[in-house]
């Protein structure tokens, strides 16, 4: 079964930021965390992280600052 969620450290590694930055984005509402029911750790949907990666890649092409937007369901 494929993995559906990533940990804070996984997201930080993928995006090239620190885990503290990922947690700050969560607090500011730029990234939505889900909680693991067993240990209450933050978990992030792979689809949402992929959307952020696309935004970062798109901003590299146009020299504009990255503004993270998460689509609400």
N, C-alpha and C positions, 0 to 999 in steps of 0.2 A: 504494500500500500504506500503510495507516495506521501511525502511529508507535506502538510498543509500550512504549518506554522513555523516561524523562525523565532529564535531567542533574541534577546537584546544584543548579545555578543555577535550572533550571526548577522544581524542587520547592520551593526556597526562595521563589521569586516567588509560586507558587501558594498556599503556606501562610502567607505573610506573615512569614517568619522569615529569619534570615541563613543563608548557606551553611554557616557553621561549626556552627550549630544542627543542620542536617540531618546533617552528618558526625558530630556528637556523638550524635545519635539512632541512627545506624548503629553506632557503637562500643558503645552501651549495649544494643543489640538491639531498640530500639523501631521501627526501620525497617530493612528488609533490602535491602542493596545487591547488585547483580550487577555483575560486572566486564566491561568491554568487552574482548574478546580481542585487539584490535589495540593499544590504548593503555593498557589497565588502568584507565581512568576508572570511577568509580562510576556506575551506571545504576539507575534505580528503575522498577519496573513501574507502569504507569498505574493498574491496578486497585488496587494497594496504596495509592497516593497518594489515589485517590478514596475509599477506605475511611477514611483519616485525615481527609479533608475532611468526610465525613459525621459522624465522631465529634466534630469541632470544631463543626460546625453544631448537632449534638444537644446539646452541652454549653452552647452559648450560650442555648438555650431554658430550661435548668434551673439556670443559675447555678452549676454544679458545675465544678471544675477539669478540664482536659482530661487524660485518661490514654490515651496512645496504645497500642493493642493491634494487633498484626499476627497474622492467622490463619495458622497453619502449614499447609503443604500435606500 
